[in-house]
Amino acid sequence: MESSSVSKTGDFFYGWDLLYKTVQSDVNKKPDVLIALVHFLLTKHYNFRCVGVGDDKTLPEEEGSELLPDSWNDDDTKYSLRYVHDKQLYLLLGHITEEALLVNMMDINTKKVSNICLTPDTLVVAFKGNINALMPTASEIVDRYRRELLDPVFTGNSREVTTQTTMSTTTPRADPLRIGEPRRGGSYTPYGYDPRPFGFPDIGRGDLDPLGRGGPGNLFNFPSRPDMGPGPVPRFDPFSPLNPNTGRGPNPDHMRPPNWDNDYFM
């Protein structure tokens, strides 16, 4: 298989003239020329062999041919060609619309499918002559066939496995079923283990923890003051006329006396 970039010389298309002479009398529409080109690419540069028309997914016993089969373009609206490569079956399907040719390729074994959309009216300018006379941008068309139609199905298998293997060995993945907080650095103090890394203040962590697994928050509490004893201290009253601390009736703070000061810590 050659490199992904098509040479501008005639070496890459060596053999095209011979192939096209075998089907030139059958060609009657511009999409035929584009199908003949992808057939040439498959058989000449990818070592595929054509085993007939249709969409039968059964792997045939015959080795196939480098030539297009009889009746390959009899249908005015679609193409159905079968290919084999290394004992694997592939389908090449084409659909003609008003302005485009839609081509799909499928690996029957892996179920991988690729597609490409071409515009025959702008790409094919003649039915007779060498390849440059037929398709002035033949090299660019072949490059597109490789990138969009062949690579995702044919060479994409090994590339995908390599990429996934590399990611799995170099990139850590989060476990969606993990219960509990991720482990993080901490330190032991005279009062026990402190989970805060590097001794940084842990203010606000409780507000972000939906399971409420410890840690003071900015909204309801913060580290206790030495003169008030251990434990969190309420920061403000909940939105209720009841006192959450005593449960004995309305909070007297709701009836503000003269010279009232709302600082709980003064």
SULQUIFEN-V231578 format. One record per pair of residues at least 4 apart in sequence whose C-alpha atoms are under 7 Angstrom apart, sorted by the first residue. I is the first residue (numbers start at 0). J is the second residue. D is the distance in Angstrom with one decimal. If there is no record, write none. Layout:
i={I I}
j={J J}
d={D D}
This chain:
i={0 0 1 3 4 5 5 5 6 7 9 14 15 15 16 16 17 18 19 22 26 29 29 29 30 30 30 31 31 32 33 34 35 36 37 38 39 40 40 41 41 41 42 42 42 42 46 47 47 47 48 48 48 48 48 48 48 49 49 49 49 49 49 49 50 50 50 50 50 51 51 51 52 52 52 52 53 53 53 54 54 54 56 58 67 71 72 74 76 76 77 77 77 78 78 78 79 79 79 80 80 80 81 81 81 82 82 82 83 83 83 84 87 88 88 89 89 89 89 90 90 90 91 91 91 92 92 92 93 93 93 93 94 94 94 95 95 95 96 98 99 99 99 99 100 100 100 100 101 101 101 102 102 102 103 103 103 103 104 104 104 104 105 105 105 105 105 106 106 106 106 111 112 113 113 113 113 114 114 115 115 118 119 122 122 123 123 124 124 125 125 126 127 128 128 129 130 131 131 136 137 138 139 140 141 142 143 144 144 145 145 146 147 149 150 150 151 152 154 155 156 157 158 159 160 161 162 163 164 165 166 183 184 184 184 185 185 185 185 185 186 186 186 187 187 187 188 188 195 195 201 201 202 202 202 202 203 203 203 204 204 204 204 205 205 205 205 205 206 206 206 208 215 215 215 216 216 217 218 219 219 219 220 220 220 220 221 221 222 223 223 223 223 223 223 224 240 240 241 241 241 241 242 242 242 242 242 255}
j={44 45 44 142 142 11 138 142 11 138 13 18 19 39 20 129 21 66 23 26 31 119 120 123 34 100 119 35 72 36 37 38 39 40 41 42 43 44 45 45 46 47 46 47 48 65 84 82 83 84 62 63 64 65 82 83 84 63 64 65 67 81 82 83 63 64 81 82 83 68 80 81 71 79 80 81 79 80 81 79 81 90 107 88 71 78 78 78 94 95 93 94 95 92 93 94 91 92 93 90 91 92 89 90 91 88 89 90 87 88 89 88 108 106 107 104 105 106 107 104 105 106 103 104 105 102 103 104 100 101 102 103 100 101 102 99 100 101 100 118 116 117 118 119 116 117 118 119 115 116 117 114 115 116 112 113 114 115 112 113 114 148 110 111 112 113 152 110 111 112 152 152 152 147 148 151 152 147 148 147 148 122 123 134 136 133 134 133 134 132 133 133 133 132 133 133 134 135 137 140 141 142 143 144 145 146 147 148 149 149 150 150 151 153 154 155 155 156 158 159 160 161 162 163 164 165 166 167 168 169 170 196 194 195 196 193 194 195 196 197 192 193 194 191 192 193 192 193 199 201 214 215 215 216 217 221 215 216 217 208 214 215 216 211 213 214 215 216 216 217 218 212 220 221 222 220 221 221 234 233 234 235 231 232 233 234 231 232 231 227 228 229 230 231 232 228 249 250 246 248 249 250 246 247 248 249 250 259}
d={5.4 5.8 6.9 6.8 6.4 7.0 5.8 6.5 6.3 6.9 6.2 6.4 6.0 6.8 6.2 6.8 6.8 7.0 5.6 6.4 5.8 5.6 6.9 6.0 6.3 6.6 5.6 6.2 6.8 6.3 6.5 6.2 6.2 6.3 6.2 6.2 5.6 5.4 6.7 4.9 6.3 5.3 4.8 4.6 5.8 5.6 7.0 6.3 5.8 5.1 6.9 4.8 5.0 5.6 5.4 5.4 6.7 5.0 5.1 6.3 6.9 5.8 4.3 6.5 4.5 6.6 5.5 5.5 7.0 5.6 6.0 5.6 6.3 5.4 4.5 5.8 4.9 5.8 6.7 6.1 6.9 6.7 6.7 5.9 6.6 6.9 6.4 6.9 5.9 4.9 5.2 4.4 5.8 5.4 4.6 6.6 5.9 4.7 6.6 5.9 5.1 6.4 5.9 4.8 6.2 5.8 5.1 6.3 5.4 4.6 6.0 6.7 6.9 6.4 5.7 7.0 5.5 4.8 5.7 5.6 5.2 6.8 5.8 4.7 6.7 5.6 5.1 6.4 6.7 5.5 4.3 6.3 5.8 5.1 6.4 6.1 4.7 6.4 6.2 6.2 6.5 5.5 4.6 6.4 5.8 5.1 6.1 6.8 5.9 4.7 6.5 5.5 5.4 6.5 6.8 5.5 4.3 6.7 5.6 5.3 6.4 6.5 6.3 5.6 4.4 6.6 6.9 5.3 5.3 6.6 6.4 5.6 6.2 6.8 5.2 6.2 6.3 6.5 5.5 6.0 6.1 6.3 5.5 5.9 6.9 5.8 4.9 5.6 6.2 6.5 4.7 5.9 6.5 5.5 6.3 6.4 5.8 4.6 6.8 6.3 6.2 6.3 6.3 6.2 6.3 6.3 5.7 5.1 6.3 4.9 5.7 5.5 6.7 5.5 4.8 5.2 4.6 6.9 6.9 5.9 6.5 6.2 6.2 6.2 6.1 6.2 6.2 6.2 6.4 6.2 5.4 6.8 6.6 6.9 4.8 5.6 4.3 5.2 4.6 6.7 5.9 5.3 6.5 5.7 4.3 5.7 5.9 6.6 6.2 6.4 6.5 6.9 5.5 5.6 6.4 6.3 5.9 3.9 4.8 6.5 5.6 6.3 5.8 6.1 6.1 4.7 5.0 4.6 4.9 6.8 7.0 6.7 5.6 5.0 6.6 5.3 5.8 6.4 6.9 5.8 5.3 7.0 5.5 5.4 5.4 5.6 5.9 6.6 6.0 6.9 6.8 5.8 5.6 5.3 6.2 6.6 5.2 6.1 6.6 5.5 4.5 5.6 5.5 6.9 6.3 5.7 4.6 6.0}
